[in-house]
Amino acid sequence: MQDASDAANSAMVSVIGLDSEKVQQLCDAANEDVDEKERVQIANFLCPGNYAVSGGVKGIEAVEAKAKSFKARMTVRLAVAGAFHTSFMQPAVSRLESALAATEIRSPRIPVISNVDAQPHSDPETIKKILAQQVTSPVHWETTVTTLLGRGLEKSYELGPGKVIAGIIKRINKGASIENIGA
């Protein structure tokens, strides 16, 4: 993924204060102003009112410039190396697929909820395919958390500094139980 990031002038930005439909409209408007290689798309459906957009730097700049006219509260450029979860990462897929082909994955005791489709998976070959798809597919975090809660998740833990994940989960479901364990 680092090689793919280095190969393209790309970036990510969080768009705060819009629903996903408005963020898509914002992306469409930005894409009208840039070349195809600079296009943007929603890369992470975090929680209501918080969506990350990835793409070419000029596309990201267009999103930032147009966000206020779409009534976004703010945009925050993310300190990442590239346009993750988009076609910009396609060069990384074949290398990951090769590594996964050489890796034994056993059927999990607890199904894996994929961020690609927010569905549970237990078949090792399906898990490998979805792991490779995740490189270029948007992260459906909001739907993933909703799926987990709907399947009986009662308590979550956030490991590390800060409470970003706890805040996101609370925005998805105010009644969700999550405890932060600081590093």
Secondary structure, DSSP 4 states (H G I P E B T S, - for coil): -HHHHHHS-EEEEEEES--HHHHHHHHHHHHHTS-GGG-EEEEEEEETTEEEEEEEHHHHHHHHHHGGGGT-SEEEE---SS-TTSGGGHHHHHHHHHHHHTS--PPPSS-EE-TTTS-EE--HHHHHHHHHHHTTSPB-HHHHHHHHHHTT---EEEESSS-HHHHHHHHH-TT--EEEE--
